[in-house]
Amino acid sequence: MLNGKKLRLRGVLRSIGCTMLALVCLGMGIWGGFALWFHFPGNMAARIAAVLVWCVPTIWAVRAGFGPKRRWHSLAVFGVLFCVMLVWWATIRPQQDRAWADDVAQPLHARIEGDRLLIDNVRNFHWRTENDYDVRWEPRQYDLSQVRSADLILSYWMGPAIAHTLVSFGFSDGRQLVFSLEIRKEQDEAFSALGGFFRKFEAVLVAADERDIVQVRSNVRGEDVYLYRLQGLDREEMKALLHSYVASAQQLQQAPRFYNTLISNCTTVVFELVRQIVPGLPLDYRLLLSGYLADYVGSIGGLTAGVPVERLRELGRITSRARAAGDGPDFSARIRAGVPGIDGGGSP
């Protein structure tokens, strides 16, 4: 009886071990397939062929996990091939000199001299459609002693859990300056959230006129846009955050890096920058599911006090106001009308 129980337990443990081994091999195989799909040189036919060839040792390895003799030679061959793939993967490096799409062609070039923020290339496109626009990159100066507000903008493009995160700084002269970490698409290249896990896109930091960067989302791409006034940062902390953006842009110029959908994206970069100023900010799943970022910021006291997040979301939905505001000089004031924490005129 005792020996029978031991044999059954051994059988159960063996089944669990086989299953785990097979799942690990399957995961490695799937990762390798996507890596080949996004980076194998050549046309689509060549990529498909490479993925199909890779499927052969993957299937052998998965089957070996369940085989009566475990077929260690199949697992060894797969392991060696996977190591070769990792060596190839390490050779894929971010670049600065591709044929970039117009809207990300110029990474942020900025410097700070005393209280003056000097930016060589603020993006101020006039958008009619995704493919019809006026290209404008403008040199601008901002007085950091006059920064008076910071707003969180969330633009929803793929369901309620995923949003693009922007931060807009308001100055006493009424101007708004928006920073956004973007994927750096090449010409005729489209964004892929899955590709963002596989070194498909470089990251680029863009400084833009608020009308440009909001309307391209609300008016052109049909995204749903929300704006929240950030609380708890005094003027010195907002200046420090602007300094951090400039420092990040300079680092990207010196050492380009890949955009990563999960760990190095438009939301995580904002979190890391703010954490430099406000140490101890807790990690939270809502930093990954960026559509819920406003709930996270509200939970740590970063939004207008005394107003439920649901109400802030309702009043902060600026999509229709952005579509109606056009190109007028009062664009920023009009989209802020009625947003809690901002005066009745919608001024910065």
C-alpha positions, -999 to 999 in steps of 0.1 A, spaced: 0 0 0 28 24 10 47 16 -22 16 22 -43 11 57 -27 47 65 -34 44 54 -70 12 75 -75 29 105 -59 59 100 -81 36 98 -111 18 130 -102 51 149 -96 65 136 -129 33 148 -147 37 182 -131 74 184 -140 67 174 -176 39 200 -179 61 227 -165 90 218 -188 67 217 -218 52 251 -209 87 267 -205 97 253 -239 65 266 -254 70 300 -239 105 302 -252 93 291 -286 66 317 -288 90 344 -277 115 333 -304 88 332 -330 77 368 -323 113 379 -322 119 364 -357 86 379 -370 95 414 -360 132 413 -368 142 387 -393 155 405 -423 137 403 -456 101 404 -467 70 388 -452 77 355 -470 111 353 -454 98 361 -420 71 334 -423 97 309 -434 119 317 -405 91 313 -380 80 280 -395 116 267 -393 118 278 -357 86 259 -349 103 226 -357 127 225 -327 101 241 -305 76 213 -312 103 187 -306 112 203 -273 76 205 -262 70 168 -271 102 158 -254 89 171 -221 61 145 -223 81 117 -238 87 84 -219 125 89 -220 123 127 -220 144 128 -253 171 150 -237 189 154 -270 158 173 -284 158 196 -254 196 201 -257 193 210 -294 165 235 -286 184 250 -257 215 256 -279 194 271 -307 176 294 -281 210 305 -268 220 314 -304 188 334 -308 196 353 -275 230 362 -289 214 374 -321 188 393 -300 216 411 -282 228 425 -315 196 444 -321 203 480 -309 183 512 -310 192 536 -338 190 573 -344 192 575 -381 162 558 -396 137 574 -421 114 586 -393 77 596 -396 73 634 -397 56 637 -363 85 620 -345 113 631 -369 128 655 -344 135 644 -308 133 670 -281 164 694 -282 162 715 -251 185 732 -225 180 753 -194 199 785 -188 190 800 -154 152 802 -154 149 800 -192 138 768 -209 150 769 -245 135 744 -269 147 742 -305 119 721 -318 84 723 -302 60 704 -325 31 726 -337 16 707 -366 -18 716 -381 -36 683 -386 -64 677 -412 -60 639 -414 -34 614 -404 -17 619 -438 -26 655 -444 -9 680 -421 14 710 -420 48 703 -406 59 729 -381 88 726 -356 93 759 -337 120 773 -314 104 785 -282 114 799 -248 96 795 -215 102 813 -182 104 785 -156 97 810 -128 63 815 -144 52 778 -145 20 776 -125 2 743 -133 6 707 -144 -21 686 -159 -25 649 -166 -39 641 -200 -50 606 -208 -60 596 -244 -78 563 -247 -70 544 -279 -77 508 -271 -104 502 -246 -108 514 -210 -75 499 -197 -51 514 -222 -44 552 -226 -16 573 -238 -2 596 -210 8 632 -215 18 659 -190 9 695 -198 26 725 -181 8 758 -179 26 792 -178 15 826 -166 14 839 -202 -13 814 -210 8 790 -230 8 752 -225 37 729 -231 31 692 -234 56 664 -231 50 629 -245 71 598 -247 62 584 -281 71 554 -302 94 566 -330 78 552 -361 95 550 -394 78 563 -425 48 541 -435 52 521 -403 22 515 -380 22 511 -342 19 476 -328 14 471 -291 28 436 -295 58 449 -314 65 472 -285 75 441 -265 100 430 -291 123 460 -297 103 471 -327 103 508 -319 127 533 -305 115 558 -279 114 595 -285 105 624 -262 84 651 -279 76 686 -267 44 699 -284 20 727 -285 -11 715 -267 -35 721 -296 -14 699 -319 -9 669 -296 -45 669 -282 -62 674 -315 -43 648 -334 -58 623 -309 -93 637 -304 -100 650 -340 -78 629 -363 -74 595 -346 -108 595 -329 -95 589 -294 -113 598 -262 -93 624 -242 -95 633 -205 -77 661 -186 -71 663 -148 -55 691 -128 -26 677 -108 -24 688 -72 4 686 -46 33 699 -67 45 733 -59 63 756 -83 97 743 -74 86 707 -79 71 716 -113 103 732 -123 122 702 -111 99 680 -132 107 702 -163 144 698 -155 139 660 -155 122 660 -188 151 680 -203 176 656 -187 157 626 -201 157 641 -236 194 647 -234 200 611 -222 180 598 -252 201 618 -276 233 603 -261 220 567 -257 188 558 -277 166 531 -262 137 510 -272 101 517 -263 87 488 -243 49 484 -241 52 471 -205 82 486 -187 94 517 -206 63 535 -220 45 568 -218 32 561 -183 62 545 -166 85 573 -177 62 599 -161 61 578 -129 99 576 -128 103 613 -133 78 622 -106 94 597 -82 126 616 -85 108 646 -70 84 628 -47 103 597 -34 83 568 -20 55 568 -46 41 532 -44 42 509 -73 7 498 -86 -8 477 -113 -25 509 -127 9 521 -138 8 492 -163 -29 495 -171 -26 532 -179 -63 537 -185 -67 536 -147 -39 560 -140 -62 588 -129 -76 564 -102 -40 558 -90 -31 595 -89 -63 602 -71 -56 575 -45 -23 592 -36 -38 627 -33 -27 640 -67 -60 651 -80 -85 678 -69 -95 671 -33 -132 665 -24 -143 654 -59 -148 617 -66 -126 603 -94 -158 594 -113 -169 630 -113 -134 642 -122 -135 618 -151 -169 630 -162 -160 667 -161 -125 661 -174 -136 645 -207 -124 671 -232 -130 652 -264 -159 672 -277 -145 705 -265 -112 698 -283 -131 690 -315 -151 722 -313 -122 745 -302 -105 746 -336 -73 765 -340 -82 795 -319 -57 810 -295 -81 801 -266 -79 764 -273 -63 755 -240 -88 776 -220 -117 761 -238 -108 725 -232 -103 733 -195 -137 749 -190 -154 732 -161 -125 709 -152 -124 707 -113 -94 725 -98 -92 750 -126 -108 785 -124 -140 792 -143 -121 808 -172 -101 777 -179 -69 796 -176 -37 777 -168 
